[in-house]
Amino acid sequence: MSTLAPPSSAITLGQVALTVSDVERSTAFYRDKVGLRFLFAAGPTLAFLDLGGVRLMLSTPEGAFTPGGSMVLYLKVPDISASYDAMRGRGVAFIDEPHLIARMPDHDLWMTFFRDPDQHTLALMCERPKA
């Protein structure tokens, strides 16, 4: 007996797990430097932050999950220059400056990249509408 999957519009992203070497240090980075809202901790090995309605779960290594893997979180922001300046002011060391990635029919895609304390790569992305 087969069942049909729900339409893709019914599926949403609820949580992203990120393996870190030090939950307290990473919580401080994502809360204080990136600016995410802290939700709650579950003991010393789990912390949860709000990433635009999606939970970001920070957890210590378990099994094959290790810090610094090959994942990129793209954080969508309305104003990449203002977000870049604010985060630099809070001590985030960026790999590059905001730059144009692609010109699309209705917007220009801009990005800039940085790393967290475990060397996970993250990006700020901004879809600037065409004038």
N, C-alpha and C positions, 0 to 999 in steps of 0.2 A: 504494500500500500504506500503510495507516495503522497506527499503533501506539498502544496505550493508554498514557496517562501513569500512573506509579506512583500508588498511593493517597496522598492528602495526608499520611497519617501517616508515610510513608516519606521525605517531603521535610522537611528541616530547614534552618534558617538557619546557614550556615557562616561568613560574613564580611560585615561592613558596611564600605564604603569611605567615608571622610570626607576631603574636600579641605580642606587647611589652608594657610595662608600660610607657616608656619614649623614644620616637623616637630619640631624640638628643643623649641621652646616648648610646642607642643601635647602632646608626649609628657610633658613635665614636669607640665603641667596635669592630664592624665588619670591619670597615675601618682601624683603627689604630692598633688594636691588632691582629685580624685574618688576615688582609691584603687584604680584598676584595676591588675592585675598586668602588668608589662612582659614581653613574650614575646621579641621580637627586632627588630633593625633590618636593613634591606636597603639599605645605602648611606645617603647623607644625605637621600634623598627619600622613604623609606618606613619606617614603624615599625608594629609590631603589638602590641596589648595584648589581654588576655583579658577578655571581657565576658560572664561567666557561661557559658563554654563556646563562645562565638561570638567569632571574631577581629574586633577593631576595627582596621582598617587606616587609618593616617593617611598621606596622600600630598600632595605638592605639586601645584599646578594643572597640568592637562594638557588641552589641547583646550578643550571647552566646560565642563569642570568647574572651578568657581571656589569659593573659600571663602565661607561664610556663606549658602549656598543655603537653599531652603525645605524643610528636613528637621528632624524632631524625633526625638531618641532618648529613649525612655522607659525609665529604669533602674528595674527592680522591686526594691524593698528590703523586708525583713521588718518594719522599724521606721522609719517615716518621720521621726519626731521625733529619734531617735538619729542617723540618717544626716544629717539636716539640720544638727544641732548639730555633728557631727564635721566635716562638709565646711565649714561656716562657720568653724570653728576653724582649718581649713587654708587659709582665705582665699578660699573661693568666695563670690561676691556673688550672692545670690539675688534674683530679681525680686519674689517674694512669699514668704509663709510657707506652711507646709503647711496645706491646706484641703480640706474635703469637696467632692468633685466629684459623686458620685452614691451614693444608697442602693440597693443591690442586695438581692435576696432573702436571700442568705447572707453578704454582706460589704458594707462601706462602702469606696468608692474614694476615696483621698486622693492629692493631688499637690502639688508645688511646683516652680517653674521657675527655671532659671538659664541663663547663656550661657557658652560657652568663649571663649578669646582671639580667635577669628575671628567671634564673634557668632552661632554656631550655637545654636539653642535646644535645651535638654535639660530633662528633667523627672525628678524622683524620683516613683515611684508606689508606692502601698502598698494592698494589698487586706486591710483589717482585718476578720477574721471577726466575725460577729454574736455577741453574748454568749449 
